[in-house]
Amino acid sequence: MLKKYHNFINYLLCFLYIIVVLMACHHYPYIKPVKKDGKLYGITKRADDFEYWNYYEKALSFADGDFFEEAVICLKEAIRQNPEDNFRKITYGRHLTDYGYSFKGYFPHRELGIIYYFQKKFQKSKDELEKSYRMYPTDKTKLYLNRVRKAWGLAQKIDKIKPEILIKDYPIKNHKQIYTNKFIFTISGHINDNLYVKEIKINGNLYQIDLIDKKINFEHKIKIKQGDNPVIISAKDIFENESIKKININGDFNGPDFSIIPINIKKGIDSCTADLKGFVVDDYGIVEIISNNEKFTIQQTSYLPVEFCVKTKNENPYITFCAIDLCGNKSCEKINILNIPVLPESQKPHIKMLSHNSISNITDKNTDIIEGIVFDNQGIKSIAINNEKISYIQQCKKLNFSRLVGLNPGKNKIKIIANDFFENDDTKTIEIMKFESKLKQLRSSLRVLIEDFYYTIGDVDEISKGLKNYLNDMVKKRKRFIAIDKSGKNGSEFVLIAYIMERRKSTEIHLRMVDVNTAQIILSVNVYDEEFQKSCDEDFQKGNRSKDSINKWLIELSKKIHVKLEDELPVLKAWVTDIKDERFFFINKGKKEKLKKGMKLYIYDFDEIKRKNVDLSQNQIQEIPFAEGKIVEFMPDNISKVELINDEDKFVKTGNYIITR
């Protein structure tokens, strides 16, 4: 029995040894280079070993010569050895594929999917490209995944089903109306289709779809004006089936107007009572009134008579009355029920401002809300703000008003005039300084050093070296960044590093922006082009590839790059929402607005600007006091944590104004 056991052990060890030997003797395919039109394809620029990066490089070379079968064999072997698509890959030793070796980036699934696409093997192509996109999305992957999904979908049976348009937070009562008091309204939702949604338009403007899919989420910001704002959303699938949805966004930024006066006042030993009598008016309808935190929901109406009894303590005879309209605008007043409004003895109206107590006010907004109260013994006939009369004026001796006004850059004079029935009038003029545009222009630009571009595998065309110069010109023209020369005195805050893979029929560029002080990669973007390159090649074949066509191509590429950089590093305004300690605070913007860790920003204090009497209408913008911070962490609810830098003597306050850089 023991002998049989030993024999079994020996047989098992022999079997395992054979398996190990067979695995070690894996056959590495070797495919000879092929010559076509005097050029050799299937070659590498380094020693032709049997490592995954050698097979990947050979595959790209074969694909450039349209030797797809040979390229497929090489790519499958590369995937067997290293199955992950990525821009940074270890080759030999500690070398990375984006530092000094023969190619930059490693995307075998992507390249295999593209070859299958040209071979019309759409299902295989779709599978490989979707794998690559999940691992490391690039512009080239998106381009070919869109093409293969469309080709695969069109190969299916005829589709007559229209896409379905669904809008988030749609009103329940009326499915064609949305009410808002936001100046920028974000309309969002998604489009569903049984195959693929290929196009979305909002008010006739194409909504960018990076990747066609069966479900596309959309989010679009719309500038809202007072009154009706019609919105038309259309969606098409790959079979040109189209759906259209029409809605209307009602914009209202004016709070309700009201006239509330205490009458029948009765004062007791400890408490007092009074009847509040008057009315509330609003264009879009009043939906709620609040008296000392007690809420009264009412049926929507544009005119609401008010009469109710209130009770307070003698030592605190105040009640807060608020009216809220359908769009959420609120108008409030703190009323002393023991004190009937003492109207001025003069026979003309009297205007009391609630929103702008000082003569000079500062803001960054395009609009502002003007609020106040008008008193008159003879009865108020009309109120006009910048010659625009307020509607729904009822005859009364006291009236609260709330109206939106538009602002231009620089000084804005707002004139309020109140008239009574005997044509007596009172005038109040306030100034509002809007400074955002000038401040952004001078302070938001980042100083960037554009390094020489690195070239990679493939047929490097010397003309692409002009791309750096065109990108420099584009930076100067668009003013989002300041291009710094290597010998620049001011120095750079960031370095832009670009890697170019130029092949026979396409150009792919990967860019990284790196913080000079921390070496942190702030952003990574990539740009792919083959359409314009193709037209240049066709011109060249006809003998027409001129310097002008090449320059046009380089300009288009530099535009694509700059637009992507601007999109990934937006200039935004924000506000300080909370303070943690002397060094850290929080702002009301985050990942949703594409903010990045390490991103810098400026902090401004309106009170300090007023105290130093900086004239924002003149050339004193450089004198505006500010502090500087950088984003260090993202918090829940789209909040960012910011650290104050290089300003130990400065303190940040809640409500301070922020400009991201």
C-alpha positions as CSV (number, residue, x, y, z in Angstrom):
1,M,0.0,0.0,0.0
2,L,2.9,2.3,0.9
3,K,4.6,1.5,-2.4
4,K,1.5,2.4,-4.4
5,Y,1.3,5.8,-2.5
6,H,5.0,6.6,-3.4
7,N,4.3,5.7,-7.0
8,F,1.3,8.1,-7.1
9,I,3.4,10.9,-5.6
10,N,6.1,10.3,-8.3
11,Y,3.6,10.4,-11.1
12,L,2.1,13.6,-9.8
13,L,5.5,15.3,-9.6
14,C,6.3,14.2,-13.1
15,F,3.0,15.6,-14.4
16,L,3.5,19.0,-12.7
17,Y,7.1,19.1,-14.1
18,I,5.8,18.6,-17.6
19,I,3.2,21.3,-17.2
20,V,5.9,23.8,-16.0
21,V,8.2,22.9,-18.9
22,L,5.4,23.4,-21.4
23,M,4.5,26.7,-19.9
24,A,8.1,27.8,-20.1
25,C,8.3,26.7,-23.7
26,H,5.5,29.1,-24.9
27,H,5.9,29.8,-28.5
28,Y,6.4,33.5,-29.1
29,P,5.2,34.3,-32.6
30,Y,7.7,35.9,-34.9
31,I,6.5,37.6,-38.1
32,K,9.0,39.0,-40.6
33,P,8.8,42.6,-41.6
34,V,7.0,43.2,-45.0
35,K,8.1,45.6,-47.7
36,K,5.5,47.7,-49.5
37,D,6.1,50.6,-51.9
38,G,9.7,50.7,-50.9
39,K,9.0,50.9,-47.2
40,L,9.4,48.3,-44.5
41,Y,6.5,47.6,-42.1
42,G,6.5,45.5,-39.0
43,I,9.7,46.9,-37.6
44,T,10.8,48.3,-34.2
45,K,13.3,51.1,-33.4
46,R,15.1,49.1,-30.7
47,A,16.2,45.4,-30.4
48,D,13.5,43.1,-31.8
49,D,12.9,41.0,-28.7
50,F,9.8,39.1,-27.6
51,E,8.5,41.6,-25.0
52,Y,5.0,43.0,-25.1
53,W,6.2,46.5,-26.1
54,N,8.1,45.0,-29.1
55,Y,4.9,43.3,-30.3
56,Y,2.9,46.5,-29.7
57,E,5.3,48.6,-31.7
58,K,5.5,46.0,-34.5
59,A,1.7,45.9,-34.6
60,L,1.4,49.6,-35.1
61,S,3.9,49.5,-37.9
62,F,2.0,46.6,-39.6
63,A,-1.3,48.5,-39.2
64,D,0.2,51.6,-40.9
65,G,0.9,49.4,-43.9
66,D,-2.6,47.9,-43.8
67,F,-1.2,44.5,-42.9
68,F,-4.0,43.8,-40.5
69,E,-3.6,40.0,-40.0
70,E,0.0,40.4,-39.0
71,A,-0.9,43.3,-36.7
72,V,-3.7,41.2,-35.0
73,I,-1.2,38.4,-34.2
74,C,1.2,40.9,-32.6
75,L,-1.5,42.7,-30.6
76,K,-2.9,39.4,-29.3
77,E,0.5,38.4,-28.0
78,A,1.0,41.9,-26.5
79,I,-2.3,41.6,-24.7
80,R,-1.4,38.1,-23.5
81,Q,1.7,39.5,-21.8
82,N,0.2,42.7,-20.6
83,P,-3.6,43.1,-21.0
84,E,-4.1,46.7,-19.5
85,D,-4.4,49.8,-21.8
86,N,-2.6,52.7,-20.2
87,F,-0.5,55.8,-21.0
88,R,2.2,54.9,-18.5
89,K,3.7,51.4,-18.8
90,I,6.9,49.8,-17.5
91,T,9.1,48.4,-20.4
92,Y,12.5,47.2,-19.3
93,G,14.0,47.9,-15.9
94,R,12.3,51.0,-14.6
95,H,11.7,52.6,-18.0
96,L,8.1,53.9,-18.6
97,T,6.5,54.2,-22.0
98,D,6.1,57.9,-21.6
99,Y,9.7,58.6,-20.7
100,G,12.5,58.2,-23.3
101,Y,11.6,54.9,-24.9
102,S,10.5,54.2,-28.4
103,F,6.7,54.8,-27.9
104,K,4.4,56.7,-25.7
105,G,1.3,55.0,-24.4
106,Y,0.2,51.4,-24.6
107,F,-3.3,50.7,-26.1
108,P,-3.4,47.2,-27.5
109,H,-7.2,46.7,-27.0
110,R,-7.9,50.0,-28.7
111,E,-5.6,49.3,-31.7
112,L,-7.0,45.8,-32.0
113,G,-10.6,47.2,-32.0
114,I,-9.7,49.7,-34.7
115,I,-8.3,46.9,-36.9
116,Y,-11.4,44.8,-36.4
117,Y,-13.4,47.9,-37.5
118,F,-11.6,48.1,-40.8
119,Q,-12.1,44.4,-41.2
120,K,-15.8,44.9,-40.6
121,K,-15.8,42.6,-37.6
122,F,-18.0,45.0,-35.7
123,Q,-18.9,42.9,-32.7
124,K,-15.3,42.1,-32.0
125,S,-14.3,45.7,-32.6
126,K,-17.0,47.0,-30.2
127,D,-15.9,44.6,-27.5
128,E,-12.2,45.6,-27.7
129,L,-12.9,49.3,-27.9
130,E,-15.2,49.2,-24.9
131,K,-12.6,47.4,-22.9
132,S,-10.0,50.0,-23.8
133,Y,-12.4,52.9,-23.0
134,R,-13.1,51.4,-19.5
135,M,-9.3,51.1,-18.9
136,Y,-8.1,54.5,-20.2
137,P,-10.4,56.7,-22.3
138,T,-8.8,58.6,-25.1
139,D,-10.2,60.8,-28.0
140,K,-9.1,58.1,-30.5
141,T,-11.0,55.4,-28.6
142,K,-14.2,57.5,-28.5
143,L,-13.9,58.3,-32.2
144,Y,-13.7,54.7,-33.3
145,L,-16.2,53.5,-30.7
146,N,-18.7,55.9,-32.1
147,R,-18.0,54.7,-35.6
148,V,-18.3,51.0,-34.7
149,R,-21.4,51.4,-32.6
150,K,-23.1,53.2,-35.5
151,A,-21.9,50.5,-38.0
152,W,-23.0,47.7,-35.6
153,G,-26.4,49.3,-35.0
154,L,-27.1,49.9,-38.7
155,A,-26.3,46.3,-39.4
156,Q,-29.2,45.3,-37.2
157,K,-32.8,45.2,-38.4
158,I,-34.6,48.4,-39.3
159,D,-35.5,50.5,-36.3
160,K,-38.5,52.8,-36.2
161,I,-38.7,53.5,-32.5
162,K,-38.1,57.1,-31.6
163,P,-35.8,58.1,-28.7
164,E,-37.4,59.0,-25.4
165,I,-36.6,62.4,-23.8
166,L,-36.9,62.5,-20.0
167,I,-36.3,65.7,-18.1
168,K,-35.2,65.6,-14.4
169,D,-37.4,67.3,-11.8
170,Y,-40.2,67.9,-14.2
171,P,-43.3,69.8,-12.8
172,I,-46.1,67.5,-11.7
173,K,-49.1,69.9,-12.3
174,N,-48.2,71.3,-15.7
175,H,-45.8,69.2,-17.9
176,K,-44.9,72.2,-20.2
177,Q,-44.0,74.8,-17.6
178,I,-41.0,75.2,-15.3
179,Y,-40.8,78.2,-12.9
180,T,-37.5,79.5,-11.6
181,N,-35.8,82.5,-9.9
182,K,-32.3,81.5,-11.1
183,F,-30.5,83.6,-13.6
184,I,-28.8,80.4,-14.9
185,F,-31.1,77.4,-15.1
186,T,-29.6,74.0,-15.5
187,I,-31.9,71.7,-17.4
188,S,-30.9,68.1,-17.1
189,G,-32.2,64.6,-17.9
190,H,-31.5,61.7,-20.3
191,I,-32.3,60.3,-23.7
192,N,-33.2,56.6,-24.0
193,D,-33.1,54.6,-27.3
194,N,-33.3,50.9,-28.0
195,L,-30.1,51.2,-30.1
196,Y,-27.9,54.4,-30.0
197,V,-28.6,58.1,-29.5
198,K,-26.4,60.0,-31.9
199,E,-27.6,63.6,-31.7
200,I,-29.1,66.0,-29.1
201,K,-30.0,69.6,-29.8
202,I,-31.2,72.2,-27.3
203,N,-32.7,75.3,-28.8
204,G,-31.1,74.4,-32.1
205,N,-27.6,74.1,-30.7
206,L,-25.8,70.8,-30.8
207,Y,-25.2,69.2,-27.4
208,Q,-21.8,67.6,-27.4
209,I,-22.0,63.8,-27.2
210,D,-18.6,62.3,-26.6
211,L,-19.8,58.7,-27.0
212,I,-23.0,57.6,-28.6
213,D,-24.9,55.2,-26.4
214,K,-28.3,53.7,-25.6
215,K,-28.7,56.2,-22.7
216,I,-27.2,59.7,-22.9
217,N,-27.4,62.0,-19.8
218,F,-27.4,65.7,-20.6
219,E,-27.0,68.9,-18.6
220,H,-27.3,72.3,-20.2
221,K,-27.2,75.8,-18.7
222,I,-29.6,78.3,-20.0
223,K,-29.6,82.1,-19.4
224,I,-32.9,83.1,-18.0
225,K,-34.6,86.4,-18.6
226,Q,-37.7,87.8,-16.9
227,G,-40.8,86.2,-18.4
228,D,-41.0,83.3,-20.9
229,N,-38.0,81.3,-22.0
230,P,-39.0,78.7,-24.5
231,V,-36.8,75.6,-24.8
232,I,-36.9,72.9,-27.5
233,I,-35.0,69.7,-27.0
234,S,-34.6,67.2,-29.9
235,A,-32.9,63.8,-30.1
236,K,-32.0,61.5,-33.0
237,D,-30.9,57.9,-33.1
238,I,-28.6,56.3,-35.7
239,F,-31.6,55.5,-37.9
240,E,-32.6,59.3,-37.9
241,N,-35.7,58.7,-35.8
242,E,-36.3,62.0,-34.1
243,S,-38.2,63.1,-30.9
244,I,-38.9,66.7,-29.9
245,K,-40.0,68.1,-26.6
246,K,-41.1,71.7,-26.0
247,I,-41.2,73.3,-22.6
248,N,-41.3,76.8,-21.3
249,I,-39.2,78.1,-18.4
250,N,-40.8,81.1,-16.6
251,G,-38.2,83.4,-15.1
252,D,-39.2,85.7,-12.3
253,F,-36.7,87.5,-10.1
254,N,-39.0,90.0,-8.5
255,G,-40.3,89.4,-5.0
256,P,-43.9,90.0,-4.2
257,D,-44.9,93.6,-3.4
258,F,-47.0,94.1,-0.3
259,S,-48.6,96.7,2.0
260,I,-49.2,95.6,5.6
261,I,-50.2,98.0,8.4
262,P,-51.1,97.1,12.0
263,I,-54.6,98.4,13.1
264,N,-56.8,97.9,16.1
265,I,-53.8,97.8,18.4
266,K,-54.6,96.7,22.0
267,K,-51.8,96.8,24.6
268,G,-52.1,94.7,27.8
269,I,-50.0,94.3,30.9
270,D,-47.5,91.8,29.4
271,S,-48.7,91.4,25.8
272,C,-50.3,93.2,22.9
273,T,-52.5,92.3,20.0
274,A,-53.1,93.9,16.6
275,D,-54.8,93.2,13.3
276,L,-52.4,93.2,10.2
277,K,-54.3,94.5,7.2
278,G,-53.3,95.0,3.7
279,F,-52.5,93.1,0.5
280,V,-49.8,91.2,-1.4
281,V,-49.4,91.2,-5.2
282,D,-47.2,89.3,-7.6
283,D,-47.1,88.6,-11.4
284,Y,-46.7,84.9,-11.1
285,G,-48.8,84.4,-8.0
286,I,-48.3,84.2,-4.2
287,V,-48.1,80.7,-2.8
288,E,-47.1,81.2,0.8
289,I,-47.0,83.8,3.5
290,I,-45.1,83.5,6.8
291,S,-45.9,85.4,10.0
292,N,-43.4,84.9,12.9
293,N,-42.3,81.5,11.4
294,E,-45.9,80.3,11.1
295,K,-46.5,79.3,7.5
296,F,-49.7,79.6,5.6
297,T,-49.9,77.8,2.2
298,I,-52.4,79.4,-0.1
299,Q,-53.8,78.7,-3.5
300,Q,-51.8,80.5,-6.2
301,T,-53.1,84.0,-6.8
302,S,-51.7,87.2,-8.1
303,Y,-53.6,89.4,-5.6
304,L,-54.1,88.4,-2.0
305,P,-56.0,90.5,0.6
306,V,-54.4,90.1,4.0
307,E,-56.2,90.5,7.4
308,F,-55.3,88.5,10.5
309,C,-54.6,89.0,14.2
310,V,-51.2,88.7,15.8
311,K,-50.0,88.7,19.5
312,T,-46.6,89.6,20.8
313,K,-44.9,90.4,24.1
314,N,-44.7,94.1,25.1
315,E,-40.9,94.0,25.4
316,N,-40.6,92.5,21.9
317,P,-43.5,93.8,19.8
318,Y,-42.1,92.8,16.4
319,I,-43.4,90.3,13.9
320,T,-41.7,89.3,10.7
321,F,-44.0,89.1,7.7
322,C,-42.8,87.4,4.5
323,A,-44.5,86.6,1.2
324,I,-43.2,84.0,-1.2
325,D,-44.2,83.7,-4.9
326,L,-44.4,80.6,-7.2
327,C,-40.8,81.0,-8.3
328,G,-39.4,81.1,-4.7
329,N,-38.8,84.8,-4.5
330,K,-39.3,86.1,-0.9
331,S,-40.1,89.6,0.3
332,C,-40.0,90.3,4.1
333,E,-40.4,93.1,6.6
334,K,-40.0,93.3,10.3
335,I,-43.1,95.1,11.6
336,N,-43.5,96.8,15.1
337,I,-47.2,96.3,15.8
338,L,-47.1,98.9,18.6
339,N,-45.9,101.5,16.2
340,I,-48.1,102.6,13.3
341,P,-45.8,103.9,10.5
342,V,-45.1,107.5,11.2
343,L,-45.3,109.1,7.8
344,P,-43.3,112.2,7.0
345,E,-45.2,115.4,7.5
346,S,-44.2,116.6,4.1
347,Q,-46.7,116.2,1.4
348,K,-44.4,114.1,-0.8
349,P,-43.6,110.4,-0.7
350,H,-40.7,109.0,1.2
351,I,-38.5,106.1,0.0
352,K,-36.6,103.9,2.5
353,M,-34.1,101.4,1.0
354,L,-33.8,97.9,2.5
355,S,-31.3,96.3,0.1
356,H,-28.8,99.0,-0.5
357,N,-28.3,101.2,2.6
358,S,-25.1,102.8,1.4
359,I,-24.8,105.1,-1.6
360,S,-22.0,103.1,-3.2
361,N,-22.2,99.3,-3.5
362,I,-19.9,96.6,-5.0
363,T,-20.9,93.4,-6.8
364,D,-19.7,90.9,-9.4
365,K,-23.1,90.0,-10.7
366,N,-24.8,91.0,-14.0
367,T,-28.0,91.8,-12.1
368,D,-29.1,92.9,-8.6
369,I,-32.3,93.0,-6.5
370,I,-33.5,96.5,-5.4
371,E,-35.7,96.4,-2.3
372,G,-37.3,99.1,-0.3
373,I,-40.5,100.7,1.2
374,V,-42.4,103.8,0.0
375,F,-44.5,105.9,2.5
376,D,-47.0,108.6,1.5
377,N,-49.9,110.2,3.4
378,Q,-51.9,111.0,0.2
379,G,-51.6,107.4,-1.2
380,I,-48.9,106.0,-3.5
381,K,-49.7,106.2,-7.2
382,S,-46.6,104.7,-8.8
383,I,-43.0,103.6,-8.3
384,A,-40.5,103.5,-11.1
385,I,-36.9,102.1,-11.1
386,N,-34.8,103.4,-13.9
387,N,-38.0,104.7,-15.7
388,E,-39.6,101.2,-15.5
389,K,-42.9,101.4,-13.6
390,I,-43.8,98.7,-11.1
391,S,-47.1,97.0,-11.9
392,Y,-49.9,96.0,-9.5
393,I,-49.7,99.2,-7.6
394,Q,-52.8,99.5,-5.4
395,Q,-53.8,102.7,-3.6
396,C,-52.1,102.6,-0.2
397,K,-50.0,104.7,2.2
398,K,-47.2,102.1,2.5
399,L,-45.8,99.7,-0.1
400,N,-42.9,97.2,0.0
401,F,-41.3,96.7,-3.5
402,S,-38.7,94.3,-4.9
403,R,-37.3,94.5,-8.4
404,L,-34.4,93.1,-10.5
405,V,-32.1,95.5,-12.4
406,G,-29.4,94.8,-15.0
407,L,-25.9,95.9,-14.5
408,N,-23.1,96.9,-16.8
409,P,-19.3,96.8,-16.1
410,G,-18.2,99.8,-14.0
411,K,-20.5,102.3,-12.3
412,N,-24.3,101.8,-12.5
413,K,-26.7,104.5,-11.3
414,I,-30.0,103.2,-10.1
415,K,-32.8,105.9,-9.9
416,I,-36.0,105.1,-7.9
417,I,-38.9,107.6,-8.2
418,A,-42.2,107.4,-6.2
419,N,-45.3,109.5,-7.0
420,D,-48.5,110.1,-5.1
421,F,-51.9,111.1,-6.5
422,F,-51.1,114.8,-6.2
423,E,-48.0,114.4,-8.5
424,N,-45.6,114.9,-5.6
425,D,-42.5,112.7,-5.9
426,D,-39.4,111.5,-4.0
427,T,-36.2,110.3,-5.7
428,K,-33.5,108.0,-4.4
429,T,-30.3,107.3,-6.4
430,I,-27.8,104.6,-5.5
431,E,-24.6,103.5,-7.2
432,I,-23.6,99.8,-7.9
433,M,-20.1,99.0,-9.1
434,K,-19.7,95.8,-11.2
435,F,-16.1,94.8,-11.4
436,E,-16.0,91.1,-12.2
437,S,-14.9,91.3,-15.9
438,K,-11.9,93.5,-15.4
439,L,-10.8,91.5,-12.4
440,K,-11.0,88.2,-14.2
441,Q,-9.1,89.5,-17.2
442,L,-6.1,90.7,-15.1
443,R,-6.0,88.1,-12.3
444,S,-7.2,84.8,-13.6
445,S,-4.6,83.9,-16.2
446,L,-2.1,81.1,-15.4
447,R,1.6,81.5,-16.3
448,V,2.5,78.4,-18.3
449,L,5.8,77.3,-19.8
450,I,5.2,75.2,-23.0
451,E,8.0,72.7,-23.2
452,D,9.4,71.3,-26.5
453,F,7.1,68.6,-27.7
454,Y,8.3,65.0,-27.5
455,Y,8.0,62.7,-30.5
456,T,7.2,59.0,-30.5
457,I,6.9,56.0,-32.7
458,G,5.9,56.3,-36.3
459,D,6.7,58.5,-39.3
460,V,7.6,61.8,-37.5
461,D,6.8,64.7,-39.9
462,E,9.0,67.6,-39.3
463,I,6.2,70.1,-40.0
464,S,4.5,69.1,-36.7
465,K,7.3,70.9,-34.8
466,G,5.6,74.1,-35.7
467,L,2.6,73.1,-33.5
468,K,4.3,74.5,-30.4
469,N,4.6,77.9,-32.0
470,Y,1.0,77.9,-33.1
471,L,-0.1,76.8,-29.6
472,N,1.9,79.7,-28.1
473,D,0.1,82.1,-30.5
474,M,-3.2,80.7,-29.5
475,V,-2.4,81.1,-25.8
476,K,-1.6,84.8,-26.3
477,K,-4.8,85.3,-28.4
478,R,-7.3,83.7,-26.0
479,K,-5.7,85.0,-22.8
480,R,-6.7,82.2,-20.6
481,F,-3.0,81.4,-20.0
482,I,0.1,83.5,-20.2
483,A,2.8,81.8,-22.2
484,I,6.2,82.1,-20.4
485,D,9.5,81.9,-22.3
486,K,12.2,79.8,-20.7
487,S,14.1,83.0,-20.0
488,G,11.0,84.8,-18.7
489,K,11.7,87.0,-15.7
490,N,8.3,86.3,-14.0
491,G,8.8,82.5,-14.1
492,S,6.1,80.0,-14.7
493,E,3.6,78.4,-12.3
494,F,2.9,75.3,-14.5
495,V,4.7,73.4,-17.3
496,L,2.8,72.0,-20.2
497,I,4.4,68.8,-21.5
498,A,3.2,67.2,-24.8
499,Y,3.8,63.9,-26.4
500,I,3.0,63.5,-30.2
501,M,2.4,60.2,-31.9
502,E,2.4,61.0,-35.6
503,R,1.5,58.1,-37.8
504,R,0.9,57.8,-41.5
505,K,-2.8,58.6,-41.3
506,S,-3.3,60.3,-38.0
507,T,-1.8,62.5,-35.2
508,E,-2.4,61.8,-31.5
509,I,-1.3,64.3,-28.8
510,H,-1.2,63.6,-25.0
511,L,-0.7,66.7,-22.8
512,R,0.0,67.1,-19.1
513,M,0.1,70.3,-17.0
514,V,2.4,70.0,-14.0
515,D,2.7,72.3,-11.0
516,V,6.3,73.7,-11.0
517,N,6.5,73.8,-7.2
518,T,4.9,70.5,-6.2
519,A,5.4,68.4,-9.4
520,Q,1.7,67.5,-9.2
521,I,0.0,66.7,-12.4
522,I,-3.0,69.1,-12.5
523,L,-4.6,67.7,-15.6
524,S,-4.1,65.3,-18.5
525,V,-5.9,65.7,-21.8
526,N,-5.5,64.1,-25.3
527,V,-6.4,65.2,-28.8
528,Y,-6.7,63.0,-31.9
529,D,-7.0,64.1,-35.5
530,E,-7.2,62.1,-38.7
531,E,-9.8,64.0,-40.8
532,F,-7.7,67.1,-41.5
533,Q,-4.5,64.9,-41.7
534,K,-6.3,62.8,-44.3
535,S,-7.2,65.9,-46.4
536,C,-3.6,67.1,-46.2
537,D,-2.4,63.6,-47.4
538,E,-4.9,63.8,-50.3
539,D,-3.6,67.2,-51.3
540,F,0.0,65.8,-51.1
541,Q,-0.9,62.9,-53.4
542,K,-2.3,65.4,-55.9
543,G,0.9,67.4,-55.6
544,N,-1.1,70.2,-53.8
545,R,0.1,69.9,-50.2
546,S,1.0,73.5,-49.7
547,K,2.4,75.3,-46.7
548,D,-1.0,77.0,-46.3
549,S,-2.8,73.6,-45.9
550,I,-0.2,72.5,-43.3
551,N,-0.5,75.7,-41.4
552,K,-4.3,75.4,-41.4
553,W,-4.0,71.9,-40.0
554,L,-1.6,73.1,-37.2
555,I,-4.0,75.9,-36.3
556,E,-6.9,73.5,-36.0
557,L,-4.9,71.2,-33.8
558,S,-3.8,74.1,-31.5
559,K,-7.4,75.2,-31.2
560,K,-8.5,71.8,-30.1
561,I,-5.8,71.6,-27.5
562,H,-6.5,75.1,-26.1
563,V,-10.3,74.5,-25.9
564,K,-9.7,71.3,-24.0
565,L,-7.3,73.0,-21.6
566,E,-9.8,75.8,-21.0
567,D,-12.6,73.3,-20.4
568,E,-10.6,71.4,-17.9
569,L,-9.4,74.5,-16.1
570,P,-12.5,76.8,-15.9
571,V,-12.4,80.3,-14.5
572,L,-15.2,80.4,-12.0
573,K,-16.5,82.7,-9.3
574,A,-17.3,81.3,-5.9
575,W,-17.9,82.3,-2.2
576,V,-16.4,81.4,1.1
577,T,-19.1,79.4,2.9
578,D,-17.4,78.4,6.1
579,I,-14.1,78.8,8.0
580,K,-12.2,75.9,9.6
581,D,-9.3,77.8,11.2
582,E,-6.8,80.5,10.3
583,R,-5.4,78.5,7.4
584,F,-8.3,76.5,6.0
585,F,-11.8,77.4,4.7
586,F,-14.5,76.1,2.4
587,I,-16.0,77.3,-0.9
588,N,-19.3,76.5,-2.7
589,K,-17.7,74.9,-5.8
590,G,-16.2,71.5,-6.3
591,K,-15.7,68.5,-8.7
592,K,-18.9,69.1,-10.5
593,E,-17.5,72.4,-11.9
594,K,-14.2,70.6,-12.9
595,L,-12.1,72.1,-10.1
596,K,-8.8,70.2,-9.5
597,K,-6.7,69.5,-6.4
598,G,-3.9,72.0,-6.4
599,M,-5.9,74.6,-8.4
600,K,-5.2,78.1,-7.2
601,L,-7.6,80.9,-6.5
602,Y,-7.8,84.5,-5.4
603,I,-9.9,85.7,-2.4
604,Y,-11.3,89.3,-2.2
605,D,-12.9,91.2,0.7
606,F,-15.6,93.7,-0.4
607,D,-15.4,95.6,2.9
608,E,-11.6,96.0,2.5
609,I,-12.1,97.3,-1.1
610,K,-14.5,99.9,0.2
611,R,-12.3,100.8,3.1
612,K,-9.3,101.5,0.8
613,N,-11.5,103.4,-1.5
614,V,-10.3,101.7,-4.6
615,D,-11.9,103.2,-7.7
616,L,-12.9,100.2,-9.8
617,S,-13.9,102.4,-12.7
618,Q,-10.3,103.7,-13.1
619,N,-7.0,101.9,-13.6
620,Q,-6.7,100.9,-9.9
621,I,-7.6,97.3,-10.2
622,Q,-4.0,96.2,-9.4
623,E,-4.4,97.9,-6.0
624,I,-7.4,95.7,-5.0
625,P,-6.3,93.8,-1.8
626,F,-6.5,90.0,-2.1
627,A,-5.2,86.7,-0.6
628,E,-4.3,83.5,-2.4
629,G,-5.3,79.9,-1.7
630,K,-5.2,76.5,-3.3
631,I,-7.7,73.6,-3.3
632,V,-6.5,70.7,-1.1
633,E,-9.5,68.4,-0.7
634,F,-13.0,67.8,-2.1
635,M,-15.8,67.4,0.4
636,P,-19.4,66.0,0.1
637,D,-22.2,68.2,-1.3
638,N,-19.8,69.7,-4.0
639,I,-17.8,71.7,-1.4
640,S,-14.0,72.3,-1.7
641,K,-11.5,72.7,1.1
642,V,-9.0,75.5,0.5
643,E,-5.7,76.3,2.1
644,L,-4.5,79.9,2.5
645,I,-1.0,80.3,1.0
646,N,1.7,82.9,1.2
647,D,-0.5,85.2,3.3
648,E,0.1,84.5,7.0
649,D,-1.1,88.0,8.0
650,K,-4.4,87.8,6.2
651,F,-7.7,86.4,7.4
652,V,-10.5,85.0,5.3
653,K,-14.2,85.7,6.2
654,T,-17.4,84.0,5.3
655,G,-18.9,85.6,2.2
656,N,-15.5,86.6,0.7
657,Y,-15.5,86.6,-3.1
658,I,-13.4,83.9,-5.0
659,I,-12.0,83.7,-8.5
660,T,-10.5,80.4,-9.5
661,R,-7.3,80.6,-11.5
